[in-house]
Amino acid sequence: MGLPRTMMLVGVAALLATRASADTLQDEIDLALGELRADDRVLQVYGALGVQRIAREQWGLELVDRPTLRSWQKAMVPCAEALVVLLGDDDPLQWVDATSDKPVVDHATTPRREAERALLALERASVEPLIAALDGPKLAPHADGILRRITGGGPGETTRKAWQTWWSTNASAPLRNEHGHWGVVTAIAMATIAGVVLAGFWLRRTAARPSRGLPSLAPPRS
């Protein structure tokens, strides 16, 4: 693979510092989008990492299946469109220790890799931009693979038309993070109730059980 062409400062502190001024979710989305659209490949990777973090924070537990775009996903569709472009950039970037300026051993990434992770995190918001990318020969193989991971299926062919037809039929099916967890919540509630009932039953039996300790002493009768 050779030496990475760009060195990238280690990102945790830097990312937190650049996002300190982001007061709202929309501010964070705008910041990530600006980085994704920048000409600097390092900033583009920071933008992809920002999208991953936002998605992790926004996904929550659903009681019932909800196969639809959330409001935060709708706001991030432009991010998904920018991320798709990065799928064509597989040149490595090396993380660097900010305190010593030395490369972090065995810790490199690429814009394509981080963009793929971000698109997977966005799920439904990524589907249409990925389908649109199927016309480009450089992006099509990556886009098709990510679509199949997001949807858990796909058409027999890999063309844009085949995917549009397949998605129009299957868009109502819940994706991975859209599945409801009512059964899990119900099972936990039932187990909790059963535990409370058993504890109460045990306490009643303990209270009614005769004492098995030493006989009590009493003064002799006169």
C-alpha positions as CSV (number, residue, x, y, z in Angstrom):
1,M,0.0,0.0,0.0
2,G,2.9,2.4,0.6
3,L,3.1,5.3,2.9
4,P,-0.1,7.3,3.5
5,R,-0.1,10.5,1.4
6,T,-1.7,12.6,4.2
7,M,-1.0,12.6,7.9
8,M,-4.0,13.2,10.1
9,L,-3.8,14.5,13.7
10,V,-5.4,12.2,16.3
11,G,-9.0,13.2,16.4
12,V,-10.8,12.8,19.7
13,A,-9.7,16.1,21.3
14,A,-9.8,17.9,18.0
15,L,-13.3,16.8,17.1
16,L,-14.6,17.7,20.5
17,A,-13.0,21.2,20.2
18,T,-14.4,21.9,16.8
19,R,-17.9,20.9,18.0
20,A,-17.8,22.9,21.2
21,S,-19.8,25.7,19.6
22,A,-22.5,23.4,18.2
23,D,-25.4,24.2,20.5
24,T,-28.1,22.3,18.6
25,L,-28.5,19.1,16.6
26,Q,-28.8,21.2,13.4
27,D,-25.6,23.0,14.3
28,E,-23.8,19.6,14.5
29,I,-25.3,18.5,11.2
30,D,-24.3,21.7,9.5
31,L,-20.8,21.4,10.9
32,A,-20.5,17.8,9.6
33,L,-21.9,18.7,6.2
34,G,-19.4,21.6,5.9
35,E,-16.5,19.3,6.6
36,L,-17.8,16.7,4.2
37,R,-18.0,19.3,1.4
38,A,-14.5,20.7,2.1
39,D,-11.6,20.1,-0.2
40,D,-9.4,18.8,2.6
41,R,-9.5,15.0,2.9
42,V,-8.8,15.2,6.6
43,L,-11.8,17.4,7.2
44,Q,-13.9,15.1,5.1
45,V,-13.0,12.2,7.4
46,Y,-13.8,14.3,10.4
47,G,-17.2,15.0,8.8
48,A,-17.8,11.3,8.3
49,L,-16.8,10.6,11.9
50,G,-19.2,13.4,13.1
51,V,-22.1,11.8,11.2
52,Q,-21.4,8.4,12.8
53,R,-21.4,10.0,16.3
54,I,-24.7,11.9,15.6
55,A,-26.4,8.8,14.4
56,R,-25.3,6.8,17.4
57,E,-26.7,9.4,19.7
58,Q,-30.0,9.7,17.8
59,W,-31.0,6.1,17.5
60,G,-33.1,5.0,20.4
61,L,-35.2,2.0,21.6
62,E,-38.5,1.7,19.6
63,L,-41.4,-0.3,21.1
64,V,-43.0,-1.0,17.7
65,D,-41.7,-1.2,14.2
66,R,-41.3,2.2,12.6
67,P,-40.1,1.9,9.0
68,T,-39.9,5.6,8.2
69,L,-37.4,8.4,8.2
70,R,-36.9,10.2,11.5
71,S,-36.7,14.0,11.5
72,W,-33.0,13.9,12.2
73,Q,-32.5,11.5,9.3
74,K,-34.3,13.8,6.9
75,A,-32.0,16.7,8.0
76,M,-29.0,14.4,7.2
77,V,-29.9,13.4,3.7
78,P,-27.4,16.1,2.3
79,C,-24.7,14.5,4.5
80,A,-25.5,11.1,2.9
81,E,-25.2,12.6,-0.5
82,A,-21.8,14.0,0.3
83,L,-20.7,10.7,1.9
84,V,-21.5,8.8,-1.2
85,V,-18.9,10.9,-3.1
86,L,-16.2,9.8,-0.7
87,L,-16.8,6.1,-1.6
88,G,-14.4,6.7,-4.5
89,D,-11.5,7.8,-2.2
90,D,-9.6,4.8,-0.8
91,D,-6.2,6.4,-0.3
92,P,-5.0,5.9,3.3
93,L,-4.8,8.5,6.0
94,Q,-2.6,7.8,9.1
95,W,-3.6,8.9,12.5
96,V,-0.9,10.9,14.3
97,D,-0.3,11.3,18.0
98,A,-0.9,15.1,18.6
99,T,1.6,15.1,21.5
100,S,4.5,13.6,19.7
101,D,3.6,14.0,16.0
102,K,4.4,10.3,15.5
103,P,2.1,8.0,13.6
104,V,-0.2,5.8,15.6
105,V,1.0,2.2,14.8
106,D,-1.5,0.1,12.9
107,H,-4.2,2.8,13.0
108,A,-5.0,4.1,9.6
109,T,-8.2,4.7,7.8
110,T,-9.6,6.0,4.4
111,P,-12.4,8.4,3.5
112,R,-14.2,5.5,1.8
113,R,-14.1,3.4,5.0
114,E,-15.4,6.2,7.3
115,A,-18.0,7.2,4.7
116,E,-19.2,3.6,4.5
117,R,-19.6,3.4,8.3
118,A,-21.5,6.7,8.3
119,L,-23.9,5.6,5.5
120,L,-24.6,2.4,7.4
121,A,-25.3,4.4,10.5
122,L,-27.8,6.7,8.7
123,E,-29.7,3.6,7.3
124,R,-32.8,4.7,5.5
125,A,-31.5,8.2,4.8
126,S,-28.7,6.7,2.8
127,V,-30.8,4.5,0.5
128,E,-31.8,7.0,-2.2
129,P,-28.4,8.7,-2.5
130,L,-26.8,5.2,-2.8
131,I,-29.2,4.2,-5.5
132,A,-28.5,7.4,-7.4
133,A,-24.7,6.5,-7.2
134,L,-25.3,3.2,-9.1
135,D,-24.9,4.9,-12.4
136,G,-21.3,5.7,-11.7
137,P,-18.9,2.7,-12.5
138,K,-16.4,3.8,-9.8
139,L,-19.0,4.1,-7.0
140,A,-21.5,1.5,-8.1
141,P,-19.8,-1.6,-6.5
142,H,-19.4,0.2,-3.2
143,A,-23.0,1.6,-3.3
144,D,-24.5,-1.8,-4.1
145,G,-22.7,-3.5,-1.3
146,I,-23.7,-0.9,1.3
147,L,-27.4,-1.0,0.1
148,R,-27.4,-4.8,0.6
149,R,-26.1,-4.4,4.1
150,I,-28.6,-1.7,5.0
151,T,-31.6,-3.4,3.6
152,G,-30.6,-7.0,4.3
153,G,-31.6,-7.9,0.8
154,G,-31.7,-6.5,-2.7
155,P,-32.5,-7.3,-6.3
156,G,-30.8,-9.9,-8.4
157,E,-29.2,-7.2,-10.6
158,T,-27.1,-4.3,-9.4
159,T,-28.4,-1.6,-11.7
160,R,-30.1,1.6,-10.6
161,K,-33.4,0.6,-12.2
162,A,-33.4,-2.8,-10.5
163,W,-32.8,-1.2,-7.1
164,Q,-35.4,1.5,-7.6
165,T,-38.0,-1.3,-8.4
166,W,-36.9,-3.4,-5.5
167,W,-36.9,-0.5,-3.0
168,S,-40.4,0.7,-4.1
169,T,-41.7,-2.7,-3.1
170,N,-39.7,-3.3,0.1
171,A,-39.4,0.2,1.6
172,S,-42.1,-0.5,4.1
173,A,-40.1,-3.2,5.8
174,P,-38.3,-2.1,8.9
175,L,-34.5,-1.8,8.8
176,R,-32.2,-2.9,11.6
177,N,-32.6,0.1,13.9
178,E,-36.3,0.5,13.0
179,H,-37.4,-2.8,14.6
180,G,-39.6,-2.6,17.6
181,H,-38.6,-4.1,20.9
182,W,-42.0,-4.6,22.4
183,G,-41.4,-8.3,23.0
184,V,-38.2,-7.6,24.9
185,V,-39.7,-4.9,27.0
186,T,-42.7,-7.1,27.8
187,A,-40.4,-10.0,28.8
188,I,-38.4,-7.7,31.1
189,A,-41.6,-6.4,32.7
190,M,-43.0,-9.9,33.2
191,A,-39.7,-11.1,34.7
192,T,-39.8,-8.1,37.1
193,I,-43.4,-8.7,38.1
194,A,-42.6,-12.4,38.7
195,G,-39.6,-11.5,40.8
196,V,-41.7,-9.2,42.9
197,V,-44.4,-11.8,43.4
198,L,-41.9,-14.5,44.4
199,A,-40.2,-12.1,46.8
200,G,-43.5,-11.3,48.4
201,F,-44.4,-15.0,48.7
202,W,-41.0,-15.8,50.3
203,L,-41.4,-13.0,52.8
204,R,-44.8,-14.2,53.8
205,R,-43.6,-17.7,54.3
206,T,-40.6,-16.5,56.3
207,A,-42.9,-14.4,58.6
208,A,-45.3,-17.4,59.2
209,R,-42.5,-20.0,59.8
210,P,-42.0,-20.8,63.5
211,S,-38.7,-19.8,65.1
212,R,-36.1,-22.6,65.2
213,G,-33.8,-20.8,67.6
214,L,-33.0,-21.7,71.3
215,P,-36.0,-21.9,73.7
216,S,-36.6,-18.8,75.6
217,L,-35.7,-18.7,79.3
218,A,-38.3,-17.9,81.9
219,P,-38.0,-17.6,85.7
220,P,-38.9,-20.7,87.7
221,R,-42.4,-20.9,89.1
222,S,-42.7,-20.6,92.8
